[in-house]
Amino acid sequence: MTTDIIAAYLAACQFGAVGSTIFADLMPERPDDAVSVQMSGSGMSPTWVQDRRGPETERPAVQVMVRSRSVATAKATAQSIYTALSGVTNLTLDGVRILRIVPMQSPFPLMLDDNARHVWVVNFTIEKEVG
C-alpha cells in the first residue's frame, strides 16, 4: 500500500521509526511527537496507453501529518519531510516503482488538537507504475 511505502521511506530518511513515531493510515493519541501518512482523496486520474488493458501508472495522493507540542518542531519536521519527498524520482520502494513524488503545496498548520499539540500537514501526489 502507498502509505506503508511512504512511511517506510520516511523512516529510512531518519524521521523516526514505523510503528513508534511514524504511522501509516492512522494517528494514534501517543506519542506527542508523531508523523502519520494517510491516503487523500485528491489524487489524479491514472494514465493509460491504448494497447494495454489497464492503467500504466496510478497517481494517488497522500497527506503527511506532523504533530508536536512544539510549533517549531512540527513546522520544521513538516518542512524537512516536504524537502525529502519532493526530491524522489525514479526509485523502487518495496518493489513499487515510484516515478515521482510531487508536493501539492507547501506545509501548512492544520490545527491545534484537543491536547494542545500543533498539527502541520503537507499533501503529495505519488506517480507509480502499475504491475
C-alpha positions, 0 to 999 in steps of 0.5 A: 500500500502507498502509505506503508511505502511512504512511511517506510521511506520516511523512516529510512530518511531518519524521521523516526521509526514505523510503528513508534513515531511514524504511522501509516493510515492512522494517528494514534493519541501517543506519542506527542511527537508523531508523523502519520501518512494517510491516503487523500482523496485528491489524487489524479486520474491514472494514465493509460496507453491504448494497447494495454488493458489497464492503467500504466501508472496510478497517481494517488495522493497522500497527506503527511501529518506532523504533530508536536507540542512544539510549533517549531518542531512540527513546522520544521519536521513538516518542512524537512519531510516536504524537502525529502519527498519532493526530491524522489524520482525514479526509485523502487520502494518495496518493489513499487516503482515510484516515478515521482513524488510531487508536493501539492503545496507547501506545509501548512498548520492544520490545527491545534488538537484537543491536547494542545499539540500543533498539527502541520500537514503537507499533501503529495501526489505519488506517480507509480507504475502499475504491475 
